[in-house]
Amino acid sequence: MNTARDHLRVLEDEGLIVSTPVETGRRGRPPRSYSPVREPQHSSSAERRLQQARERGAALRGLAPELDHTETLGPDAVHQLDALHDHLEDAGMEPEVDEQRLTVGLLPCLYEEMLDSEEPAVCSVHARLVQAQLEQAGGPLELRQLRPFIGRERCELILGRRGEAAPSTHADGVDPTVDDAELGAQAVRAFRSQLTPSPQDEPD
């Protein structure tokens, strides 16, 4: 229970969830109800985090104008990428954002050891957190696919504009309609396929 409370505190501090006391009519500390933060104005932590991402992104583009894709992507999409970058960087995943392809490379993956025991849950939760970041920032971009272990220690997020095909889906048939649970299942299947030797690799 204490471990769960600690994780909930971290999520609330990061502006991903918000808690409210539940009135029971009894003495003592009331229990708390937790719900995801859908709109940043519902959490001062979320508002602060998004503002910091906006300021960091603006400062970076001021120093390196060649990195400014506001004209082609629009300010809302750029802000979404700033917020997602900060979230992934805080998680230690060293994001590499490609604004033209709308992909985000993740180095390294922190959760490989959990996949065997937790199956699609790990990738599904990660996909949902990414989607939540994009929704909180507000804008046209959404998560289309999570590709695990492109190389042994690299994952990739594929983004796209709502109502449009993602730039990187034309060649490889990414399905833009799958939900986060299916994203997790696809991720685990791809991961396991890398661990299974092909017939030509098996010893005679």
C-alpha positions in Angstrom: 0.0 0.0 0.0 2.8 2.4 0.8 4.5 1.7 -2.5 1.2 2.3 -4.3 0.8 5.6 -2.5 4.4 6.7 -3.4 3.8 5.9 -7.1 0.5 7.9 -7.0 2.3 10.8 -5.4 4.9 10.9 -8.2 2.1 10.7 -10.8 0.3 13.6 -9.2 3.5 15.7 -8.8 4.0 15.2 -12.6 0.5 16.4 -13.4 -0.6 13.0 -14.8 -3.3 12.4 -12.2 -5.3 14.4 -9.7 -6.7 13.4 -6.4 -9.8 14.5 -4.4 -10.9 13.5 -0.9 -13.9 11.2 -0.6 -16.4 12.3 2.1 -17.3 9.2 4.2 -18.9 10.9 7.3 -16.4 9.2 9.5 -13.6 10.5 11.6 -10.0 10.4 10.5 -8.2 11.1 7.2 -10.6 10.6 4.3 -9.7 8.3 1.5 -8.7 9.9 -1.8 -10.0 9.3 -5.3 -7.6 9.5 -8.2 -8.4 10.2 -11.9 -6.3 11.1 -14.9 -5.7 14.7 -15.8 -7.5 15.3 -19.1 -7.1 19.1 -19.2 -4.0 20.8 -17.8 -6.1 23.5 -16.0 -7.2 20.7 -13.7 -3.7 20.3 -12.3 -1.2 23.1 -11.5 1.6 20.6 -11.9 0.5 19.8 -15.5 0.1 23.5 -16.3 3.6 24.2 -15.0 5.2 21.3 -16.8 3.6 22.3 -20.2 4.7 25.9 -19.7 8.2 24.8 -19.0 8.2 22.7 -22.1 6.9 25.6 -24.2 9.7 27.9 -22.9 12.4 25.3 -23.4 11.3 24.6 -26.9 11.1 28.3 -27.8 14.6 28.9 -26.3 16.1 26.0 -28.3 14.5 27.2 -31.6 15.8 30.7 -30.8 19.4 29.3 -30.6 19.0 27.0 -33.6 16.5 28.4 -36.1 17.1 25.4 -38.4 15.2 23.3 -35.7 12.1 25.5 -36.0 9.4 23.6 -37.8 6.5 25.8 -36.6 5.8 27.0 -40.2 5.2 23.4 -41.5 3.7 21.7 -38.4 1.9 24.6 -36.7 2.5 26.0 -33.2 0.1 23.5 -31.5 1.9 20.4 -32.9 5.3 21.9 -32.1 4.2 22.4 -28.5 3.0 18.8 -28.3 6.4 17.6 -29.4 8.1 19.9 -26.9 5.9 18.4 -24.1 6.4 14.9 -25.2 10.2 15.4 -25.5 10.4 16.7 -21.9 8.3 13.8 -20.6 10.4 11.2 -22.2 13.7 12.9 -21.3 12.6 13.1 -17.6 11.9 9.3 -17.8 15.5 8.8 -19.0 14.6 7.6 -22.5 16.8 10.1 -24.5 14.2 11.0 -27.1 15.2 11.8 -30.7 12.4 13.7 -32.4 12.2 13.7 -36.2 9.7 16.5 -36.9 9.6 15.7 -40.6 8.7 12.0 -40.2 6.8 12.6 -37.0 8.7 9.9 -35.2 10.4 9.8 -31.8 13.3 7.4 -31.2 13.8 6.2 -27.6 17.2 5.3 -26.3 17.4 3.2 -24.3 14.3 1.2 -23.4 14.1 0.9 -19.6 11.5 -1.8 -19.5 12.9 -4.7 -21.5 13.3 -7.0 -18.5 9.6 -6.6 -17.6 8.2 -7.7 -20.9 8.6 -11.5 -20.3 6.6 -11.3 -17.1 4.1 -8.5 -17.8 3.5 -9.2 -21.5 1.6 -6.3 -23.3 0.9 -4.4 -20.1 4.3 -2.5 -20.1 4.1 -1.2 -23.7 0.4 -0.6 -23.4 0.9 1.6 -20.3 3.8 3.4 -22.0 1.7 4.0 -25.1 -1.2 5.4 -23.0 1.2 7.8 -21.1 2.5 9.1 -24.5 -1.1 9.6 -25.7 -1.9 11.4 -22.4 1.0 13.8 -22.9 -0.1 14.7 -26.4 -3.7 15.2 -25.3 -2.8 17.4 -22.4 -0.6 19.6 -24.6 -3.5 20.0 -27.0 -3.0 19.9 -30.7 -3.4 17.8 -33.9 -0.9 15.0 -33.2 -1.7 11.6 -31.8 0.2 8.3 -31.3 -0.2 5.8 -34.2 2.2 3.0 -33.2 4.8 2.0 -30.7 7.6 0.0 -32.3 9.7 -1.8 -29.7 13.4 -2.7 -30.0 14.3 -1.4 -33.4 17.8 -2.7 -32.6 18.3 -4.3 -29.2 18.0 -1.0 -27.3 15.8 1.3 -29.3 12.1 1.8 -29.6 10.2 4.2 -31.9 7.0 6.1 -31.6 5.1 6.9 -34.8 2.9 10.0 -34.6 0.4 11.4 -37.0 -2.2 14.1 -37.4 -5.8 13.2 -36.6 -7.6 12.3 -39.7 -4.4 11.9 -41.8 -2.1 9.0 -42.5 1.2 9.3 -40.6 4.1 10.2 -42.9 6.0 6.9 -42.1 2.9 4.6 -42.6 2.8 4.7 -46.3 5.6 2.2 -46.9 4.9 -0.2 -44.0 1.1 -0.3 -43.5 0.8 0.9 -40.0 -2.8 0.7 -38.9 -3.8 4.1 -37.4 -6.9 2.7 -35.7 -5.4 0.4 -33.1 -5.9 1.3 -29.5 -3.3 1.4 -26.8 -3.9 -2.2 -25.7 -3.3 -3.5 -29.2 -0.2 -1.2 -29.4 1.1 -3.1 -26.4 0.3 -6.5 -27.8 2.0 -5.6 -31.1 5.0 -4.4 -29.2 5.4 -7.7 -27.3 4.9 -9.8 -30.4 7.6 -7.8 -32.2 9.9 -8.1 -29.3 9.5 -11.9 -29.0 10.0 -12.3 -32.7 13.5 -10.9 -32.3 14.3 -13.5 -29.7 13.1 -16.5 -31.8 15.8 -17.7 -34.3 14.7 -18.1 -37.9 15.1 -21.5 -39.5 18.2 -20.5 -41.3 19.8 -19.4 -38.0 19.1 -22.7 -36.2 22.1 -25.1 -36.0 22.0 -28.2 -38.1 
